Amino acid sequence: MGKEVQLIKGTTLFELSKVYQESFVSPIVIALVDYKLKELSYKLEESCSVKFLDITDKDGYKTYQRSLQFLMVKAIRDIVGINEYVETIIHYAINSGIYCEIKSNLVLNEELVQKIKTRMNEMISSNILFERRPVKVDYAREIFEKQNMLDKIELFKYRRSSMVNLCKLEDYYDYYYGQITPNTSCLKTFDLFLYDEGIVLQFSTRHAPNTVDEFNPDKKLFKTLKGASKWGEIMEVENVGDLNKMISVGHINDLILVSEALMEKRIANIADQIIDNTDKKKFVFIAGPSSSGKTTFANRLAIQLRAHGVKPHTISLDNYFVSREETPRDSEGKFNFECLEALDLVKFNEDMIDLLAGKTVDMPVFNFIAGEREYKGKFLTLDVNDVLVIEGIHGLNNELSRAIPDQSKFKIYISALTQLNIDNHNRIPTTDARLIRRMVRDNYYRGASAIKTIGMWESVRRGEENYIFPFQEEADVMFNSVLIYELTVLKQFAEPLLFNVPRDCPEYTEARRLIKLLDYFLGVTSDKIPYNSLLREFIGGSCF
């Protein structure tokens, strides 16, 4: 709060937080102590800087979500019964909620969901403490064996440390990657309802922390995520423990080959859809968030199209930037290259319509040093079997291509939609996989530090929220660019960069969190990764 206070040695952060709670719009759930995240049960033993965080902060929001998931898992166990079979799997984010699967002998219906929700509210009203218990790994495995949590037993088989911090709520133990709120009373804002074959635990948002966000599912995205999870089940690699087992028994090369073959098959299927409509679909738009692998995907799609006698021409929307002095600025006065108005929409649509009409067009190339478009005689004419492959973040926005007939467009949304979880109760956010990809790529190709990549990530994410995600359901096809094995390879490239982040800089907290994430994985060399692999776009050695 910018004030210096004197405290009795051993005062907990929770006790101190009560002094400042009225200054926050939602419950304080966690704190930064000398740039390191600490739960509110932490005792202050020496002079330090303290910054309290509520649910409106990104780390506070993650803590709120994680704790609610813990509460839900406990409630499900209470309702189904201690001695009955039950397995709760937390799968993936869907809008402002999380999709979960309940495996038990009971029928999943509205009545059961209401019982679970009632039990959650009972525990919230009782203001029950969340406890942390440091125990030896062998003892933790004994506890999880009694609770029939086989996924955690497998995960801890590969743990390097001899100790582990377990979470405890009443008589129930669990393990969570990250911090937990001090008690259940912080978790009043949620909803729970049936969806598809499971349930959705719906959260508030950071911007409106005291109300439950409306549920508007992205159905195409959900179908893509569900398909990826089903493939993981078939391959018997549903979590990090399963993946580490594959590595330890010497089956990782088979998994790499099968993963790459599956991706090539899905790219070929998309090419088939385009080829079946080449008389109509002349414009193939590719869009997706940062580090989705758009460049490699576009090249591999082009190869598949060529294999069927179709000639693709790749166009980058970056070449249609307006001149530098005409570029809009953001609220901080900086050039906003990510907004739609940064593009010359009139010229883009004019050129595309001329190409569709069979005219020859002199295609622009944007000079980023001079800040203006240049024309260097790159003339293009579309023949009967030609298609345009247009890549850029606004590709799915109809405002970009408003003059082009809808029947001439084929839209592809690409993103790295991680289907792999740490274990049944700890998911890996898709944004983490993309951040690690970008960190490795930016260091390899641009010499950028992890500090720089992490520092700009919030801004990158805001751009995605504004200009990409609102249009993802407009896509004709969604392509998941994640490879189930990739974090085992990225680990060796990312860890040295993350360890180099100094403790006294703001990016340190995020760096430590990512180090902890990567520590769950056994490492794999990049030697066996094919040269046309999408992963090569980030680690180097690509043939494109």
N, C-alpha and C positions, 0 to 999 in steps of 0.2 A: 504493500500500500504506500511505499515511499516513506515509511516512518521507522524509526529505530525504537525498539521496545526491549525492556529487560524482563526476563522470565525466570522462573524457578527451573533449575536443571531437571530434565526428565519430563517437562510439559509436553503433552502430545499435540500434534498438529490439529487434531479434532477439537481439543479444548481451546486452542488459540483461534480456530476458525469461527467459533461462536461469536467472537468479538466483531468479526467483519462480515458475517453472513448477511446482514441487512443491506449491505452495499451491492449484493448480487441478485440477479433476477431469478435464479434457480439455485437448488442446493449446491453448496461447495462439496465436491466429491473427491478431490485429490489436490496435491500441491507440488510445486517445483521447489526443491531445496538445493541451492547452488547448481542449478541447471539439470538436476536429476529428479525424475518423478518419484514421489513417495506417497504411500497410502497414508490416510489421516491417523492411523494408529502409531505412526512413527514418532519416537521420542526425540526431542531436541536436547542434545547433550553439549553443544558448543555453539559459538557464534556462527551465523550463516544468514544467507538471504532466503526469504520465503515468498513465494508467489502462489496464492490460492487460485484454483481453477474450478469453475462450475460447468454445467452441461453445455453452455454456449461455446466453450473452448473445445478444440478438436480432440485433445487428449482426455479432457473431462467427459466429452460425449462418448468416446470409446469405452471409458470406465463405466459409465451408466449403462451402455448397451451390454457390455460383458457381464455386469452384475445382474441385470435382468435375465439374461440367458441362464446364469447359474440358478437364479430363483425359480425360473420356469422348469429347469431340469429336476430340481429338488421337488417341486410341486407335482410333477408327473410321477415321480417315484413314490411320493406319498399317496397319490390317488390310486395308482395301479396296485401298490402294495409292496412292502419290502421283500417278501418272499416270492413274488411273481416275476416272470421274465419281462423286462422292459429295456429298450435301447432307444435313446433319443439321439438323433443325428441332426446337428445344426449345419445346414447345407450352404446357402448363399443368400446374399442380399437381394431383395426385390423391392424397389422404391425405398421407402423409409422403414422397411421391415426386414425380417429374416425368415426364410422358408425352412421349416424343420420337418423331420419325419419321425414318427413314433412307431417303433416295432414292439408289439406286445400281443398278448392273447386276447385283449379286449378290442371291441369294434370301435374304430375312431369315428365318432359322430358328434353332433352338436351338444348333446348331454355331457359327454366326457370332457369336451373342451370347456364347457361352463364350469364343471367341477374343478378343473385345473386352474382356471382363472380365479374362481372363488378362493381356492387354497392359496394362490399367490397373494391376493388381497388380504387374506388373514395374516400371512406372515409379514406383509408390509405394515399392517396396523399394529402388529406386536412389536415393531421396532427391534428386530432380532439382530444381534451383532454378527458380522462376517468375521471369521477368525483366520489368521495365518499360522500355520504350523510347520516349522522347518523340521524335516525328518530325513532319515537315510533313504536312499533310493530303494534298497531292498525292502524296507518296511513299507514304503509307499506302494510297491508292487503287491505286497501281501494284502494291504487294505483294498486295493483295486480288484484283486482276485476275489475277495469276499463280496465285493459289490458287483462282480461279474462285468468289469470294465476292461475287456480284453485289449481294446485299442490302446489304452494307456500303458498296459503291461508291455506291449510290443514297442511302443514309443520309448519307454524308459530303458529298454534293453540296450539302446544305443546312446544313452546319456553319458557324457564324459564326467560330469560332477558327481560326487558321492552323496550330495545332499539335494533336496528339492523342497520348495515351499508349497505345501498343500493348502487349499481353501476349505473351510469348514463352516457349514450352516446347520445348526442343531446337531443331529447325529450323522450328517451326511458329509463325506469328503469328496472333493473334486480337485482338478488341477486346471489352472487357467494361465494362459500366456498374456500377462499384463496385470494391471492393478484392479482392485475391487473397491467398491464404496465401503464406508465404515459400517453401515447398517442397512436394513431393508427399507427404512422410512424414506430414503432418497429416491425410491423407485415407483412412486405413485402413478406416474404417467406412462401408460401402455395400453394395448388392447391385444386380444388373442382371438383368432377365428380360423375356421376351416378354409383351406384353399387347396384345390387340386387333390392330391392324395395325402396331403399332410396338413400342417397348420402354419400360420404366419403370426409371428410375434411382432406387433407393430409398435414402433417407437415414436417419440416426439422428434422434432428436428432441432438443430442447434439454434436456428433463428426464432423458433417458437417452442421453447423447452417445456412449457407447462400445458401444452395441448397435444393430443395424439394427431399425428399427420393423417390426412385422408389417404385411403388405400386405392391407388390407381395402377394396377399391375401392368407392366410392359410384357404383354403375352408372348411376343416373338422372342424377346430376350430370355424370358423364363423357359421357353421351349428349348432354346439353344443351351442354356445352363443345365437343364435336366438331361438333355441328350448327352452332354459331356460327362455328367455324373454316372449315367448308365454305362457308358463305355468304360469308365474307371472300375465299376463293379465287375464287368465282364473280364477285364484284365487283372482283377484282384489287386488293384492299386487304388484304394479309396482314401488313404491317408499317408502321412509321412512314415509311419512305422512300416506300412506295407512296402513303400518305395525303398526304404533302407534295407528291408529284407531282400528285395530284388537285387540290390547292389551286393549285399554280403554273401549271397549264394551264387553270384556270378551270372545273373540273368539280365543285367542292365543293357548289354548290347542288343539283345533280342527286343527289349522294351523300346530302345531308341529306334530300331529299324521298323518296328510295328507302328510306333507313333508317327514317324515320318511318312510311312506308307499310307496311313489313315489320312494324314493331312493332304497328301497328294491326291488321294481319291476324292476328298471333299472339294478340292480346287477343280479337279476334272469334272465333277458333277455340276459345279457352277458354270464352267465353260460350256457344258452340254446345254444348259438352260439358255445361255446366250446364243449359241449356235442354232438352236431350234427356232430362234426368232430374229436371225440376222437381217431379215428383210424389214423388220420393224425396229428392233433395239439397236440403234446406231450409237447411243451414248451410254457408256458404262461408267457410272459414278462410284468412286470408292472413298469412303469417309470413316473416320474412327479416331479415338483419342490418342494422345501421345504414346509412342513406343508400342503401338499395336502391331508393327511389322508391315505397314502399308506398302513400303517400297518393294520388299521381297515378294509379298503377295501379288502385287501388280505384275512383277516380272514373271512369276511362275504361272499366273493366269494367262499372260500373253503367250507363253510357250505352249500352253494347252490349246489356246485358240489357233495358233499357227499350225499345230499338229492336225487340226481339222480344216486347214485351208483358209482360215480367216486371218486377215492382216490387221493387227491392232496398232494404233498410234497413241502413244502416251502423251497426255497433256497435264502439266502441273498448274493448278489454279494460282500458284504464286506468281506466274508470269502475267497475271492480269491485275496485279496490285496497281492502285492509283499512284501517281507520282508522290514522292515523299512529302512535299509541302501540302498536298491535299489529303494526306492520311489523317484520320480522326485521332484525337487524343483521349486518354482515359481521365479519371478523376484526379490523378496525380500529375497530369500534364505530359505523360509519356505517350509515345506513339502506340496506338492500339492496332496491331497488325492482325489481330484475331477476329475483329468484328466484321460483319458482312460488308459494311460500308467501306472497308479498306480495299475492296475489289471494284474494278470498273465493270459493273454489271451490264451496262449498256453495250460496251464493246465486246464483252464475252458473248452475250446473247446474239449480237449481230454476226460475229464470226461463226458461231455454231449453226445459226440458221443458214448462212451462206454455204457452209460445208454440207449441210443436209440437202441443200438444193443442187449440189454438184459443182458449186463454184470453187475456184482456187483462192486460197486465203494465205496471206503472208502472216505467219504465226509470230507473236511477240516473244521476246526473252527479256525478263526483268533483270536489270543491272542493280544489284543490291548495294554496290559501292556508290554509284551515281544516284541511286534512288529513283530510277525512271525506266520505263519500257523502251526497248530497242528493237529494231527490225533489221535482221541480217540475211534476208532472202531465204528464210525457212518456209518455203511454199508447200502447202498441203492441199490435196484434192482427195475426196473420198470416192473410192471405187465401190462396186457392188458388194464385194466381200470384205470391205473394210469396216472397222468399228473404232470409235474413239474411247480410250480408257482415261478418265479424268479423275485425278487424285487431289484431294484437298479437304480441309475440315468442314467446309460448307456444302459438300457434295450432296447431302440428303435434304437440304433446305430448298423447297420449291421456289423460294424467292430468288435463288441464284440463277435458276434455269427457267424462269417464268415464260420466256418466249418459245421454249422448246416443247413440242407436243409430248404429253405424258406417255403416249404409246411408243415414243422413240427412246425412252429412258429405261435403264436397268440399274437399280441402286443396290449397292453392297455396303453393309455395315461390318466393320472388322474391329475386334477388340480382343485383348488377352483375358479371357474369362476363366480364371483359375478354378478348377473343379476339385483340386486337391486340398484336403484339410490337414491340420496338424494331427488332430484326433477327432473323435465324434463331437466334441464340444468346443473346439477351437478352430475356427475357419481362417483361411488365409485370404485377406481382401484382395480383389483383383487389382486395386490401385498399388498394392505393395509389389506385385509382380512387375507391373509397368514401371514403377519407380526404380526398381533394381535394374531392369533392362536399360532404362535411360541413363542411369548412373554409369553403368559399364560402357555403354556406347559413347556417351559424351566424353568420358575419360580417354577411351581408345582413339576416337577420331578427332577430338577437339582439345584434348588435354585438360578438360574441366575437372575440378575437384568435386568430391562428394558434397562438400559444403555448398558449392555453387548450385549443384543440381537439387539438393534438398531445399535450399533457400528459395528457389524459384518455383518449387513444386506446387505450393498453395495457389500461386498465380495461374499456373498451368491448369490446375484443377478447376478454378473459377471459370476459365475460358471454356473448358469442356462442358461444365454445367450450363453455361449460357448458350453455346453455339453448336454442341454436338449431341449431347444426351437427349435434348427435347425432340430431336428428329430421328432417333434411332429406329423407332417403330415404323417409319416411312420406308424402310429398306425392303426390297424384294427378297433379299437373302441376308442372313447374318452368318458371319464366319468367325469362329473362335480360333484365334491364332496361338493359343497357349499350347505348349508341349508338356506333357505330364512330368517329364524328367528334368525340365530346364533349370529349376532352382539348384539342383545338384551340380550343374555345370557352372551356372552364374556365380555360385558361392565362392569359387577360387578367385574370381575376378573382382567381386564386390567387397569381400572382407578386408583386404588391404586398404582399400579406399576408405572404408568406414572406420577402421581402427586409427586412421590418420586424422580424424576429426577431433580437435582439441576439446577438452572438458569445459573450457570457459566460453564456448561460443553457443549461440542459440540452437544450432543444428545438432548439438551433441545428443540431446534426448532422443531424437528420431534416429540418429545413427546407432545408438545403443540398442534401440528397439529392433532395428533391422539385423544387427549382429546376433541378437538373441534368436530371432526368427531363423536365420541361416544356420545357427548352431544345431538346430534339430536335424539337419540333413547331413548324411554322409556325402563326401565330395566325389565327383566323377571327372576325369580328364576330358578335355574337348577333342582329343585326337580322333575319336570315332564319329564325330558329328559330320554329316554329309556337307559338301561345299555349297549345295543349294538350299540347305536348311534355313528356315526363317530365323533360327537362333543365331546364325552367322552374321546377320545384320547388326547384332549387338556386340558379339565377342570378336568379330573380325574373321577374315578368311573366306568371305562370300565370293562366289563366282559371278555375282551380279555387280 
